[in-house]
């Protein structure tokens, strides 16, 4: 079962190891904010590559798997002499830098902190998520650690609050209910209703008789 509502689509970017990106996609788009920007940059690279007639494809260096595959691609290009040594050396240095930096990156942050609607950015206060997993809320508050809280925990807390409020309302009604009209053990609500109506009718009749006796015609 998905943690988030169907209105929030998942990014369709497939990583080099075959797993799908876990971030939410931008509204009316198939990629998240990060992978949409990368897709646009890739189109620019493809156009430049066509002009220069140089054919090489390196995966987005977003994790150790993609960096390793990029290293293998550069080795293949060097062995087939499809890339000059200078370009290969610069590419290998770039991959080395990416490898050293990968442990400091966060390409898949907490899903609710990822922007899915740019038009709503100006409406989000400091310390809030970009969206909420709940239909009735626009955003959630971030915890003290700057991370969005688990949606299932939030849901459980919300349901607990609603149950507590419902119990408070029931207790308030109970306190306002006369003792003789409260539900008896093993008594159904239907039977209680019948009993209470009889009691009230009898009480009204007794009150009327008392009034008549005190005020004879």
Secondary structure, DSSP 8 states (H G I E B T S, - for coil): --SS-TTS-B---B-TTS-B--SB--TTSSS-HHHHHHHHHHHHHHHHHHHHT---------SHHHHHHHHHHHHHHHHTT-S-HHHHHHHHHHHHHHHHHGGG--SS--GGGS-S-GGGGGG--TTB-S--SSTT-S--B--TTS----HHHHHHHHHHHHHHHHHHHHHHHHHHS-GGGS--TT--HHHHHHHHHHHHHHHHHHHHHHHHHHS--
